[in-house]
Amino acid sequence: MATLMWFSEIFDQVSGLQLDRYGIEPRDPEGLVGIAASPFLHGGLGHVAANTVPFLMLGFLIALGGALRVALVTVIVALVGGLGVWLLAPASSLTVGASGIVFGYAGYLLSRGFFSRRLRDFALAAVIALVWGGALLGGLLPQEGISWQGHLFGGIGGLVAGWALGDVAGRRARRS
């Protein structure tokens, strides 16, 4: 996915096709396409670069649970986060970028211990909170040109994924 994010942004820069127009346009039926497209579209190379490192690091931690796990978390986060932005972001806005997925990954990792009841998940959540906590909280503050709604609803999507997938992990751990 990170490779596709970079390819899309470089292609957008070189081609001049203005792919960002396929981002999430709130409450516009055509803007629903942005729920799937938005994580691959960015407002420049600096934007995609800023999303890549936390995307890869947090995604790697989720992928330790298997490829299916990271795929399910990504789909849940993208749907919940994208729909939240589509429903509640300002009408004149256009949301692009993978930071909603990043916030969703963080939300998933932070909440997973509460749902799975595994000590290692609580420990990982503590490390994530120490390393990324300030950036996560700062990303929820309204700033010009940044979709705090994307961050908020991505994080909520991560909590939903933690709830939806945590019980499965907890049942599996209790059977062992």
C-alpha positions as CSV (number, residue, x, y, z in Angstrom):
1,M,0.0,0.0,0.0
2,A,2.9,2.4,0.8
3,T,4.3,1.8,-2.6
4,L,1.0,2.6,-4.2
5,M,0.7,5.8,-2.2
6,W,4.1,6.9,-3.5
7,F,3.4,5.8,-7.0
8,S,0.1,7.7,-7.0
9,E,1.6,10.9,-5.7
10,I,4.6,10.8,-8.1
11,F,2.2,10.1,-11.0
12,D,-0.1,12.9,-9.9
13,Q,2.9,15.3,-9.8
14,V,4.3,14.3,-13.1
15,S,1.0,13.9,-15.1
16,G,-0.8,17.0,-13.8
17,L,-4.0,15.0,-13.7
18,Q,-4.9,16.4,-10.3
19,L,-5.9,13.0,-8.8
20,D,-6.6,14.7,-5.4
21,R,-10.1,15.6,-6.8
22,Y,-10.9,11.9,-6.1
23,G,-10.6,12.5,-2.4
24,I,-13.5,12.4,0.1
25,E,-16.1,15.1,-0.7
26,P,-18.5,15.3,2.2
27,R,-22.1,14.4,1.6
28,D,-21.6,14.4,-2.2
29,P,-22.5,10.9,-3.6
30,E,-19.6,11.1,-6.0
31,G,-17.3,11.9,-3.0
32,L,-17.9,8.3,-1.7
33,V,-15.3,7.2,-4.2
34,G,-12.8,9.0,-2.0
35,I,-13.3,6.6,0.8
36,A,-11.4,4.0,-1.2
37,A,-9.1,6.5,-3.1
38,S,-8.2,9.0,-0.4
39,P,-5.5,6.9,1.4
40,F,-3.6,6.7,-1.8
41,L,-3.8,10.4,-2.6
42,H,-1.7,13.1,-1.0
43,G,-1.2,16.9,-1.1
44,G,2.4,16.6,-2.2
45,L,5.5,14.6,-1.7
46,G,6.0,16.0,1.8
47,H,2.5,14.8,2.8
48,V,3.1,11.3,1.6
49,A,6.5,11.2,3.2
50,A,5.0,12.3,6.6
51,N,2.5,9.5,6.4
52,T,4.8,6.7,5.2
53,V,7.0,6.2,8.3
54,P,4.2,5.8,10.9
55,F,2.1,3.9,8.4
56,L,4.9,1.3,7.9
57,M,5.8,1.1,11.5
58,L,2.3,0.8,13.0
59,G,1.3,-1.4,10.0
60,F,4.2,-3.7,10.7
61,L,3.2,-4.1,14.3
62,I,-0.3,-5.1,13.2
63,A,1.1,-7.4,10.5
64,L,2.9,-9.4,13.2
65,G,-0.6,-10.9,13.8
66,G,-0.8,-12.0,10.1
67,A,-1.6,-10.6,6.7
68,L,-5.3,-11.2,7.2
69,R,-5.2,-9.2,10.4
70,V,-3.6,-6.1,8.9
71,A,-6.0,-6.3,5.9
72,L,-9.0,-6.5,8.1
73,V,-7.9,-3.6,10.3
74,T,-7.1,-1.5,7.2
75,V,-10.6,-2.2,5.7
76,I,-12.4,-1.4,8.9
77,V,-10.4,1.7,9.5
78,A,-10.8,3.0,5.9
79,L,-14.6,2.4,6.0
80,V,-15.3,3.8,9.4
81,G,-12.9,6.7,9.0
82,G,-14.0,7.5,5.4
83,L,-17.7,7.4,6.2
84,G,-17.2,9.6,9.3
85,V,-15.3,12.2,7.2
86,W,-17.9,11.9,4.4
87,L,-20.8,12.5,6.9
88,L,-19.3,15.2,9.2
89,A,-16.4,17.1,7.5
90,P,-17.2,20.6,6.2
91,A,-19.1,20.6,2.9
92,S,-16.4,22.6,1.1
93,S,-13.6,20.3,2.1
94,L,-11.7,17.6,0.2
95,T,-9.9,15.0,2.3
96,V,-6.9,13.1,1.0
97,G,-4.0,11.2,2.7
98,A,-3.2,8.1,4.6
99,S,-3.2,9.7,8.0
100,G,-6.7,8.5,8.8
101,I,-5.3,4.9,8.3
102,V,-2.3,5.8,10.5
103,F,-4.6,7.1,13.3
104,G,-6.7,4.0,12.8
105,Y,-3.7,1.7,13.2
106,A,-2.7,3.6,16.4
107,G,-6.2,3.3,17.7
108,Y,-6.3,-0.4,17.0
109,L,-3.0,-1.0,18.7
110,L,-3.9,1.2,21.7
111,S,-7.3,-0.5,22.2
112,R,-6.3,-4.1,21.4
113,G,-5.3,-5.0,24.9
114,F,-8.6,-3.9,26.4
115,F,-10.4,-6.3,24.0
116,S,-8.0,-9.2,23.8
117,R,-7.0,-9.0,27.5
118,R,-3.4,-10.0,26.7
119,L,-0.6,-8.4,28.7
120,R,1.7,-8.1,25.6
121,D,-1.0,-6.0,23.9
122,F,-1.3,-3.7,26.9
123,A,2.5,-3.3,27.0
124,L,2.6,-2.5,23.2
125,A,-0.2,0.1,23.8
126,A,1.9,1.7,26.5
127,V,4.9,2.0,24.2
128,I,2.7,3.4,21.3
129,A,1.3,5.9,23.7
130,L,4.7,7.0,24.8
131,V,6.2,7.2,21.3
132,W,3.2,8.5,19.3
133,G,0.9,10.0,22.0
134,G,1.8,13.6,21.5
135,A,1.6,13.4,17.7
136,L,-1.8,11.6,18.0
137,L,-3.3,14.2,20.3
138,G,-1.8,17.1,18.2
139,G,-3.4,15.6,15.1
140,L,-6.8,16.0,16.6
141,L,-6.5,19.8,17.0
142,P,-8.0,21.8,14.2
143,Q,-5.4,23.2,11.9
144,E,-5.7,24.9,8.5
145,G,-5.5,22.4,5.7
146,I,-5.4,19.3,7.9
147,S,-8.5,17.1,8.3
148,W,-8.7,16.5,12.1
149,Q,-12.0,14.7,11.2
150,G,-10.0,12.2,9.2
151,H,-7.7,11.7,12.2
152,L,-10.6,11.4,14.6
153,F,-12.7,9.0,12.6
154,G,-9.6,7.0,11.6
155,G,-8.9,6.6,15.3
156,I,-12.5,5.6,15.9
157,G,-12.2,3.1,13.1
158,G,-9.1,1.6,14.9
159,L,-11.2,1.3,18.1
160,V,-13.9,-0.5,16.1
161,A,-11.3,-2.8,14.6
162,G,-9.9,-3.5,18.1
163,W,-13.3,-4.4,19.4
164,A,-14.3,-6.5,16.3
165,L,-11.0,-8.4,16.1
166,G,-9.9,-8.4,19.7
167,D,-12.6,-10.7,20.9
168,V,-11.4,-13.3,18.3
169,A,-7.8,-13.0,19.6
170,G,-9.0,-13.2,23.2
171,R,-11.1,-16.4,22.5
172,R,-8.1,-18.0,20.8
173,A,-5.8,-17.1,23.7
174,R,-8.2,-18.5,26.3
175,R,-8.5,-21.8,24.4
176,S,-4.7,-22.3,24.4
